[in-house]
Amino acid sequence: MKIRPLLDRVIVERHKAEEKTPGGIIVPDAAKEKPVEGQVVAVGPGRRLENGAIQPVDVKVGDRVVFGKYAGTEIKGNEGMVILREEEILGVLES
């Protein structure tokens, strides 16, 4: 299913949860934490300001971002995808 974000919304694909701890213990699915890091796969055009102008979104497709554990909305049918408002993104990871 294809989805196009509107306004200042961003679609992020979560990174995979760790399967093992650094010590080698396998983590069961029930105990895995949701990753709070992912890659931007789609970006809306931006937020409309009061004067009618559109302020573009600061992130772009391909950026690695960090967001809150409970931020955004999971997209059903697209496992690991979450749609966020731009303000829910905490930062961009740079290498």
C-alpha positions as CSV (number, residue, x, y, z in Angstrom):
1,M,0.0,0.0,0.0
2,K,1.3,3.5,-0.9
3,I,0.7,6.4,1.4
4,R,1.5,10.1,0.9
5,P,2.0,12.2,4.0
6,L,0.1,15.5,4.2
7,L,1.2,18.9,5.6
8,D,4.1,18.6,8.1
9,R,3.9,14.8,8.5
10,V,6.8,12.4,7.9
11,I,6.8,8.6,7.3
12,V,9.6,6.8,9.1
13,E,10.6,3.1,8.8
14,R,11.8,2.0,12.2
15,H,15.1,0.2,12.4
16,K,14.9,-3.5,13.4
17,A,14.8,-4.3,17.2
18,E,17.9,-6.0,18.6
19,E,17.6,-9.8,18.5
20,K,20.4,-10.4,21.0
21,T,22.0,-8.5,23.9
22,P,25.7,-7.6,23.7
23,G,26.3,-10.6,26.0
24,G,24.6,-13.0,23.5
25,I,21.3,-13.5,25.2
26,I,18.4,-13.8,22.7
27,V,15.6,-11.3,23.5
28,P,12.1,-12.8,23.1
29,D,9.5,-10.8,21.0
30,A,7.5,-9.9,24.1
31,A,10.4,-8.2,25.8
32,K,11.7,-6.2,22.8
33,E,11.5,-2.4,23.0
34,K,10.2,-0.5,20.0
35,P,13.1,1.2,18.2
36,V,13.1,5.0,18.5
37,E,15.3,5.4,15.5
38,G,14.5,5.1,11.8
39,Q,14.9,6.3,8.3
40,V,12.6,8.9,6.6
41,V,10.9,7.3,3.6
42,A,8.4,10.1,2.7
43,V,7.9,13.8,3.6
44,G,4.8,16.0,3.3
45,P,5.0,19.4,1.6
46,G,5.1,21.4,4.9
47,R,3.0,23.4,7.3
48,R,0.8,26.2,6.1
49,L,1.5,29.4,7.9
50,E,-1.1,32.0,8.8
51,N,-0.2,34.2,5.8
52,G,-0.8,31.2,3.5
53,A,2.8,30.4,2.8
54,I,4.1,26.9,3.2
55,Q,7.0,26.3,5.5
56,P,8.9,23.2,4.2
57,V,9.8,20.3,6.5
58,D,13.3,20.3,7.9
59,V,14.0,16.6,7.2
60,K,14.3,14.9,3.9
61,V,14.0,11.4,2.5
62,G,16.9,9.3,3.6
63,D,17.6,11.1,6.9
64,R,18.1,8.9,10.0
65,V,16.0,10.4,12.8
66,V,15.3,9.8,16.5
67,F,11.8,10.2,17.9
68,G,10.0,9.5,21.1
69,K,9.0,5.9,22.1
70,Y,5.3,6.6,22.0
71,A,5.4,9.2,19.2
72,G,3.4,8.9,16.0
73,T,0.9,6.4,14.7
74,E,1.7,2.9,13.4
75,I,0.6,2.3,9.8
76,K,-1.4,-0.9,9.6
77,G,-0.4,-3.1,6.6
78,N,3.2,-1.6,6.6
79,E,5.0,-3.3,9.4
80,G,7.6,-1.1,11.1
81,M,6.3,2.1,9.5
82,V,5.2,5.1,11.6
83,I,3.7,8.5,10.6
84,L,4.9,11.4,12.7
85,R,4.4,15.1,12.8
86,E,7.6,17.1,12.2
87,E,7.5,18.3,15.8
88,E,7.7,14.7,17.2
89,I,11.1,14.2,15.6
90,L,13.7,14.9,18.3
91,G,16.8,15.0,16.0
92,V,18.6,13.9,12.9
93,L,21.5,11.5,13.2
94,E,24.6,12.5,11.3
95,S,27.5,10.2,10.5
